[in-house]
Amino acid sequence: MAEEELKKGTQFEGKEEYIKDVFTEIADYYDEMNDIMSMGMVQGWHKFMMRKAGDISGKKCLDVGTGTGEIAFHVARTAGPGSTVIGVDITPRMLELAEKKESELDLPVKIDWRVGDALKLDFEDDTFDLVTSGYMLRNVCDILQAVTEMHRVLAPGGKVIVAELSKPKNAIVRFGYNIYMKRVKRMGRKYDKGKSIDGRHSAYEWLTTSIEGFPYGEDMVKVFKRAGFDDAHFYVKSFGAVNIYVGTKK
Ligand SMILES: C[S@@+](CC[C@H](N)C(=O)[O-])C[C@H]1O[C@@H](n2cnc3c(N)ncnc32)[C@H](O)[C@@H]1O
């Protein structure tokens, strides 16, 4: 059933509630599973994002769909003292865990965690020097609206840097990737017990299969351009398992 539904696309009625329920359900083992799913590569992707951010010392930064805060922690370390770092997420439980993790870290700046919706960011136009986001776009009800909001809250000259899953183009790599994703789905089942959420797919069924029908690469760059990032481009990481999109607000 899940496969059938996913083939119809990644948008469906009740998606916002479903997504909140998915992340509330998996919050407590999200980090552990993330590390397994990415084969430990996730930290490298986030370091790459920081290199693309350039000099953000003391700047105003926003991480949208911050989850348990991993990207926000990198931003805080890079932006350092005197900077402002805000992490927004729609799922309160993910933010509780982010805050708990933060209390065990020695970051140069206190992160401001806020419950909020990427589709309607509660900030003035032209506020931030950097907006980051990781693996959230697959989960929103309107991708263009989310990227348009990122553009709106960035100050002129500010940068957006977004990481999202993609699919390897090379046939051989893709073959291995498909096998690996099936394995990840099986591992996910150990955590989520295959339990249906809101009468739909189990959490890891969603997270591993929602890449089907989801735009990536040049198709996603078009979305960033439509949102106003004229210079949008992307970097392929880990043989195409992840793309990192970068754009600047004029
Ligand atoms: C796959 S997790 C990624 C978390 C984090 N960025 C990371 O790198 O691990 C996706 C996150 O996006 C959040 N999210 C989904 N839809 C959202 C929305 N409309 N507004 C804000 N956050 C949203 C979820 O609650 C979840 O924490």
PDBQT file of the ligand as one rigid body, heavy atoms in Angstrom, charges set to zero:
ROOT
HETATM    1  C1  LIG A 301      14.620  14.798   8.354  1.00  0.00    +0.000 C 
HETATM    2  S1  LIG A 301      14.442  15.964   9.649  1.00  0.00    +0.000 S 
HETATM    3  C2  LIG A 301      15.928  16.915   9.496  1.00  0.00    +0.000 C 
HETATM    4  C3  LIG A 301      16.363  17.556  10.764  1.00  0.00    +0.000 C 
HETATM    5  C4  LIG A 301      17.691  18.283  10.720  1.00  0.00    +0.000 C 
HETATM    6  N1  LIG A 301      17.675  19.370   9.776  1.00  0.00    +0.000 N 
HETATM    7  C5  LIG A 301      18.851  17.372  10.441  1.00  0.00    +0.000 C 
HETATM    8  O1  LIG A 301      19.722  17.745   9.647  1.00  0.00    +0.000 OA
HETATM    9  O2  LIG A 301      18.932  16.290  11.030  1.00  0.00    +0.000 OA
HETATM   10  C6  LIG A 301      13.227  17.054   9.002  1.00  0.00    +0.000 C 
HETATM   11  C7  LIG A 301      12.774  18.072  10.023  1.00  0.00    +0.000 C 
HETATM   12  O3  LIG A 301      11.931  19.024   9.365  1.00  0.00    +0.000 OA
HETATM   13  C8  LIG A 301      10.883  19.366  10.238  1.00  0.00    +0.000 C 
HETATM   14  N2  LIG A 301       9.778  19.926   9.448  1.00  0.00    +0.000 N 
HETATM   15  C9  LIG A 301       8.957  19.283   8.582  1.00  0.00    +0.000 A 
HETATM   16  N3  LIG A 301       8.074  20.133   8.048  1.00  0.00    +0.000 NA
HETATM   17  C10 LIG A 301       8.347  21.360   8.583  1.00  0.00    +0.000 A 
HETATM   18  C11 LIG A 301       7.783  22.646   8.433  1.00  0.00    +0.000 A 
HETATM   19  N4  LIG A 301       6.738  22.855   7.621  1.00  0.00    +0.000 N 
HETATM   20  N5  LIG A 301       8.296  23.666   9.134  1.00  0.00    +0.000 NA
HETATM   21  C12 LIG A 301       9.363  23.469   9.973  1.00  0.00    +0.000 A 
HETATM   22  N6  LIG A 301       9.930  22.266  10.169  1.00  0.00    +0.000 NA
HETATM   23  C13 LIG A 301       9.439  21.223   9.479  1.00  0.00    +0.000 A 
HETATM   24  C14 LIG A 301      10.551  18.066  10.944  1.00  0.00    +0.000 C 
HETATM   25  O4  LIG A 301       9.843  18.285  12.141  1.00  0.00    +0.000 OA
HETATM   26  C15 LIG A 301      11.945  17.486  11.157  1.00  0.00    +0.000 C 
HETATM   27  O5  LIG A 301      12.476  17.867  12.398  1.00  0.00    +0.000 OA
ENDROOT
TORSDOF 0
